[in-house]
Amino acid sequence: MGYKVDYHVHTYYSDGTMKPTEVIRFFSEKEYDMVAITDHDGIDGINEAVIAGEALKMQVIPGIEFGTDCKFGDVITELHILGYHIDIENEELLEKLKELRENRKERNDKLLVLINEKGYELSYDDLLTRPKQTYVGKPNFARALKAKGYDIPNMRQLLDSVEKKKIDTFEAIELIKTAGGIAVLAHPMKIKNLGEKGSEEFWANMDELIKMLKKAGLKGVECFHPSASEEDSLKLVTIAGKYHLHITEGSDFHTEEDYKER
């Protein structure tokens, strides 16, 4: 009987809604053997999660998720890179995370101004859901706007209208490697600018992209993710096998309400 694992889990230290201890307890009750905490651009919740995992006899992998910009052909496309088994005390990693927090704050300030200019009253305090909160992302904006009763049909478009300066994909892979970790391509089926989803062009470009990332140090592909159908996952497994990459599975967990038992 195989291990029950989830290599893509978020806490309220990024855009999840639960404390690390609550997340670990939740997965323990679901009889998971191993989870990776992969908060966006941060590692603040890992120590709490590891301690909770030790108490509940469940292995917790220190991880992270970077939103990155990647030049592929003639376009810049956004890729998310997961890092597993990272050293959370690595100085280069900590310095880069500080820079990314500053970039996120700059984006948030601009987005807050734009939202108010469009007639939706929102303050920075409205975005905070707990004491000493350091991470504020687009999900915080969406939840705050809904909590104030605003029904915005083009919510995603509005929140995407102000870009956050992101780390380069190759830099993220190298940073994970420097921190002793393993870099994995997150949810490939969510990648844009590869052609029409499911088309021959799309899969040919996916193959070329993964081949390019492998040369840069990528070690795995998240072949099993809610964004991928069974057929998609099988094709991703084939590509990962072709380039001798690890095959991983993740739910991209954010809230208990959104969780679906596999």
C-alpha positions in Angstrom: 0.0 0.0 0.0 1.4 3.4 -1.0 1.9 6.5 1.0 -0.8 9.1 1.0 0.9 12.4 0.2 0.1 16.0 -0.8 3.1 18.0 -2.0 1.3 21.3 -2.5 -0.3 22.8 0.6 -0.8 26.5 1.7 -1.3 28.0 5.2 -2.4 31.4 6.3 1.2 32.5 6.0 0.4 33.0 2.4 -3.1 32.7 0.7 -4.4 29.8 2.7 -7.0 30.3 5.5 -5.7 27.9 8.2 -2.9 28.0 10.7 -0.1 25.5 10.0 -1.1 23.5 13.1 -4.7 23.3 11.8 -3.5 22.3 8.4 -1.4 19.5 9.7 -4.2 18.3 12.0 -6.6 18.3 9.1 -4.3 16.2 6.9 -3.5 13.9 9.8 -7.2 13.2 10.3 -7.4 12.4 6.6 -4.7 9.8 7.3 -2.0 11.4 5.2 1.6 10.2 5.7 3.3 13.2 4.3 2.6 16.8 3.2 4.7 19.7 1.9 4.1 23.2 3.1 4.5 25.4 0.0 3.4 28.9 0.9 3.9 31.6 -1.7 7.3 33.4 -1.5 7.7 32.6 2.2 8.7 30.0 4.8 7.2 31.5 8.0 4.8 28.7 8.7 7.2 25.8 8.2 8.6 25.5 11.8 5.1 25.4 13.2 4.0 22.8 10.7 7.1 20.6 11.3 6.5 20.6 15.1 2.8 19.8 14.6 3.8 17.0 12.3 6.2 15.5 14.8 3.5 15.5 17.4 1.0 13.8 15.1 3.7 11.4 13.6 3.3 12.8 10.1 6.2 13.9 7.9 6.2 17.6 6.9 8.4 18.7 4.0 9.8 22.2 4.1 8.8 23.8 0.8 7.9 27.0 -1.0 6.2 28.2 -4.2 7.6 30.9 -6.4 5.6 32.8 -9.0 8.1 33.4 -11.8 8.5 35.0 -15.2 9.9 32.8 -17.9 11.0 33.8 -21.4 9.7 31.1 -23.8 10.0 31.8 -27.4 8.8 35.3 -28.1 6.7 35.7 -25.0 7.1 36.0 -21.2 4.9 33.5 -19.4 4.2 33.0 -15.7 5.4 29.7 -14.3 5.1 28.5 -10.7 8.1 26.7 -9.3 7.8 24.5 -6.1 10.8 23.9 -3.9 11.0 20.9 -1.6 13.4 20.0 1.2 14.8 23.5 1.3 17.0 24.9 4.1 14.9 27.6 5.6 17.9 29.3 7.1 19.8 29.7 3.9 21.0 33.3 3.7 20.5 33.7 -0.1 17.0 32.4 0.2 16.1 34.7 3.1 17.5 37.7 1.3 15.5 37.0 -1.9 12.3 36.5 0.2 12.8 39.9 1.7 13.0 41.4 -1.7 9.9 39.6 -2.9 7.9 40.8 0.1 8.8 44.4 -0.8 7.7 43.7 -4.4 4.4 42.4 -3.2 3.8 45.3 -0.9 4.5 47.7 -3.8 2.0 45.9 -5.9 -0.6 45.8 -3.1 -0.3 49.6 -2.5 -0.9 50.3 -6.2 -3.8 47.8 -6.4 -5.5 49.3 -3.3 -5.3 52.8 -4.9 -6.8 51.5 -8.2 -9.7 49.7 -6.4 -10.6 52.8 -4.5 -10.4 54.9 -7.7 -13.0 52.5 -9.2 -15.4 53.3 -6.4 -14.9 50.3 -4.1 -14.0 51.4 -0.6 -11.2 49.3 0.8 -8.5 49.9 3.3 -5.3 48.0 4.1 -6.8 46.9 7.4 -9.7 45.3 5.5 -7.1 42.9 4.0 -5.8 41.6 7.3 -7.4 38.6 8.8 -5.0 37.9 11.8 -2.5 39.7 14.1 1.0 40.3 12.8 0.0 39.3 9.3 2.9 39.8 6.8 1.5 38.3 3.6 -1.2 40.0 1.6 -2.0 38.6 -1.8 -4.8 38.8 -4.4 -7.0 36.3 -2.5 -7.0 38.6 0.5 -8.3 41.4 -1.8 -11.0 39.1 -3.2 -12.2 38.0 0.2 -12.2 41.5 1.6 -14.2 42.9 -1.3 -16.8 40.1 -1.0 -17.0 40.6 2.7 -17.9 44.3 2.1 -20.7 43.2 -0.2 -19.1 44.1 -3.5 -20.2 41.8 -6.4 -17.6 42.4 -9.1 -18.1 40.4 -12.3 -14.6 40.9 -13.5 -12.9 40.4 -10.1 -10.0 38.4 -11.5 -9.3 40.9 -14.3 -9.4 43.7 -11.8 -6.9 42.0 -9.4 -4.6 41.1 -12.3 -4.5 44.6 -13.6 -1.5 45.5 -11.4 1.5 43.2 -11.9 3.9 42.2 -9.1 7.6 42.1 -10.1 8.4 38.4 -10.1 11.6 36.4 -9.8 13.0 34.9 -13.1 12.3 31.2 -13.4 15.9 30.2 -13.8 16.8 32.3 -10.8 14.1 30.5 -8.7 15.4 27.1 -9.7 19.0 28.0 -8.9 17.9 29.6 -5.6 16.1 26.4 -4.6 19.1 24.4 -5.5 21.4 26.7 -3.5 19.1 26.2 -0.5 19.6 22.4 -0.9 16.1 21.8 -2.4 14.5 20.1 -5.3 12.7 22.3 -7.9 9.4 21.1 -9.4 7.1 22.7 -12.0 3.7 23.4 -10.4 0.4 22.8 -12.1 1.6 22.7 -15.8 -2.0 22.8 -17.1 -2.4 26.4 -15.8 0.5 27.7 -17.9 -0.6 30.2 -20.5 0.9 31.0 -24.0 1.6 27.4 -25.0 -1.3 27.3 -27.5 -4.9 26.0 -27.2 -5.2 23.7 -24.2 -5.0 20.1 -25.3 -3.9 20.8 -28.9 -0.8 19.3 -30.5 0.8 22.7 -30.4 0.1 22.9 -26.7 1.7 19.6 -25.9 4.7 20.2 -28.2 5.3 23.5 -26.4 4.9 21.8 -23.0 7.5 19.2 -24.0 9.9 21.9 -25.1 9.3 24.0 -22.0 10.0 21.1 -19.6 13.0 20.1 -21.7 14.4 23.7 -21.3 13.7 23.8 -17.6 15.3 20.4 -17.1 18.5 21.8 -18.5 18.2 24.7 -16.0 18.0 22.3 -13.1 14.3 21.3 -12.8 14.0 18.0 -11.0 10.2 17.3 -11.2 6.8 18.0 -12.6 3.5 18.2 -10.7 1.7 15.8 -13.0 -1.3 15.3 -10.7 -3.2 18.5 -9.8 -6.9 19.6 -9.8 -6.3 21.6 -13.0 -5.3 18.4 -14.9 -7.7 15.8 -16.2 -6.8 12.1 -16.0 -5.7 12.3 -19.7 -3.7 15.4 -19.0 -1.9 13.8 -16.1 -1.0 10.7 -18.2 0.5 13.0 -20.9 2.5 14.9 -18.2 3.7 11.6 -16.7 5.0 10.6 -20.2 6.9 13.9 -20.6 8.3 13.7 -17.1 9.5 10.1 -17.8 11.0 11.2 -21.0 13.3 13.6 -19.2 13.8 11.5 -16.1 12.0 13.9 -13.8 10.2 13.2 -10.5 6.4 12.9 -10.8 4.6 14.7 -8.0 1.0 15.1 -6.8 -0.5 18.2 -5.1 -4.0 19.4 -4.2 -3.0 23.1 -4.0 -4.8 23.2 -0.7 -6.0 26.6 0.6 -9.2 26.0 2.5 -10.9 23.1 4.2 -14.1 24.0 2.2 -12.3 23.6 -1.1 -10.7 20.2 -0.2 -11.8 17.2 -2.2 -10.9 13.7 -1.1 -9.0 11.8 -3.7 
